[in-house]
Amino acid sequence: MELEAIPGVGAKTAAALRELDDPVATVESGDVAAIARAPGVNEARAARIARGAIRRRHGDDGRVLATDRAREVYREAIDLLRERTVTGYAAKRLETFYPSASASRIGEAQSFVESAVERDPDPAVREALAGVEPLTDPPTVRVRDRCLATADAETLARAESAVPELSVETVEDARDVSELARSYATVIVLDEAFAGLDVEGDVHVRPNALDEPAETVPERLLAFFAANRERLEAAAAVHGAAGLSRAADLDRLRDALARLDDDGTVVGDEELERLTAAVDDLDAAVSTAESVADDRLREAIRERDVTIEGTDFLSLVEQGARVDSLLDRELADEYDEAIDRAREHLADALRLEPEEAELADRVFGGDPSFPVEHDESAVSRLRTELSAARDRRAARLKAELASDLGDLREPVEELVRDALELDVELAVARFARDFDCVMPEVVAPDSSDSGFRIEGGRSPLLDVGFEDVEPIDYAVSGATLLSGVNSGGKTSTLDLVALVVVLAQMGMPVPAESATVERFEEVHYYAKSQGTLDAGAFEATLRDFGDLVEGADGRLVLVDELESITEPGASAKIIAGILEALDEQDATGVFVSHLAREIRDAADFEVAVDGIEAAGLVDGELRVNRSPRKGHLARSTPELIVEKLAGDRDTDFYGDLLEKF
Ligand SMILES: Nc1ncnc2c1ncn2[C@@H]1O[C@H](COP(=O)(O)OP(=O)(O)OP(=O)(O)O)[C@@H](O)[C@H]1O
């Protein structure tokens, strides 16, 4: 598949997506976080790309949401779902669900949702989810003690891009390699031609080094796991709490993470800790060892009577106060003992192994002196040895840990993805529970069940608590007027119908006891306009409706009090005309209007009228039956009030007035 074939993906985005490991599979997976790893692609854009890929897969180029209000209802639906997510990933991933007119897309989404609603939204899982985030790629670590070497320009370019962590050096012959071995602890030669090379230092000829990055730069894997430690631990906790089938061996993962420090180094190895401490403490230990020897000598000298011959005395005075020869001659045993003490201290303090202790012994024991002096070159040799042993040990441990982690690299991707996907499923499950939802039946436009039928529908978008929402039954097939008292719930009914249809075509459950919805090609929902329109706006609105009645089949048209756009007489005629046109096209329409009677009179066909009825006024309050009654023109609020007055007052005026309705 060409990436550019995805709706909304241009050449620039396609180029960014090609930076991903497997661009097509990633885009098709719908994994918003993985798509967002492409440079310059944020999660919102990734969600749009994933949606575009879904559309392409289902040949779904329709736009169900045809008006601003329809788009608003979709946003409100998405927000209700998003509010129930824990992770940012799930919130974005939910955006890949959109109302579709494609049966296969709706079916695909429904099968995801059907298993999602079976999930148990356990609070412990939600708590664990709080720490889960998509895995991140840490910045490239520079490794300075190792280099790659090649004689070939092409290999050099390949190495530089495959292993940006290491310097890549050009070499022509063994001498060049040997020179590199003096500057780097390890040299990896990439050319077969150097096989059998015999130079001093840690030099390896590994022509396949670029294909085995875990071995060549274990630091890369270690940095990845160190940077993602908390996410991985959280994902492992989610799997534990939710009892998900595991992609990765969690015990192995925990064990490997415990051996890794946040800076990508290996912890918990006693030998490495010993060597590291020995290098760090070397200078301090040498100086303490000197003091130990000095103290020992001082004590010995204090306790001894030293007889000094005249010539010696003379030479002492003439040479300055050099007592070394005296030490050598008179206190040889004591001096040796002091030196032994110093050596012992050094070996103990640095916890040296026997062969290291041999090197350490050379630090003391030169010409006798007081105070005792150490041999700086021996210290430096010891330091070099200990540092090299430390680095060798660290490199071996890194390589071992990287090899353990290498096996987990793929599984942890899945581990985290499964945890994040679980959050998406749990959000859907909570939505379904919170709003007593049911899976709707979405039927083909030409089925006998065209239009919509909702039973026990309760809108979560109302301005009252969900528990106070009264259930509504409403079914429409064809174009219908919806009449009713003020504040009877007409607008709320349109909102409910729009929400149920949008959710159903997203493949989501709907807040009703049961619902059957036609698979509409387009949903046109027009909210009530705020007051009369000026001539220009009125003309524009009429044009909209002109386009609407000319448009495709399979539309749902919901219109709230269109009469408010102009004077009542003209409005009734316009609405009647629109209804006629829609009726001829077998569109489904609900037009809320207070002018139902006038529209019916102005129409050339038998307009269906439903009504939200008031059972009457009780203490000035409307008692309303919220479910529209089919084929019934509801009485208006003014009519109800006149009727009440006609009953209450002993005058003909209200009775006469009532007859005019
Ligand atoms: N199903 C319902 N359950 C509970 N309360 C409802 C329901 N439907 C509507 N209401 C309440 O009635 C109020 C008015 O509803 P709505 O605006 O839908 O009425 P309307 O018939 O469109 O009014 P108007 O004729 O003034 O435009 C809502 O704000 C809500 O508080």
The ligand as an ORCA input file, in Angstrom:
! r2SCAN-3c Opt
* xyz 0 1
  N     -35.990     12.832     29.038
  C     -35.863     13.802     29.940
  N     -35.704     13.489     31.239
  C     -35.563     14.447     32.165
  N     -35.551     15.747     31.888
  C     -35.709     16.131     30.626
  C     -35.873     15.174     29.581
  N     -36.003     15.850     28.415
  C     -35.934     17.153     28.723
  N     -35.749     17.333     30.045
  C     -35.650     18.600     30.779
  O     -36.432     19.574     30.093
  C     -35.617     20.673     29.728
  C     -36.097     21.249     28.429
  O     -35.892     20.334     27.401
  P     -35.762     20.789     25.893
  O     -34.943     22.002     25.772
  O     -35.380     19.599     25.144
  O     -37.261     21.153     25.575
  P     -37.878     21.730     24.234
  O     -39.174     21.028     24.073
  O     -36.925     21.657     23.131
  O     -38.126     23.221     24.672
  P     -38.430     24.504     23.741
  O     -39.761     24.296     23.125
  O     -38.459     25.620     24.750
  O     -37.331     24.593     22.776
  C     -34.238     20.123     29.647
  O     -33.316     21.164     29.852
  C     -34.227     19.095     30.745
  O     -33.927     19.696     31.971
*
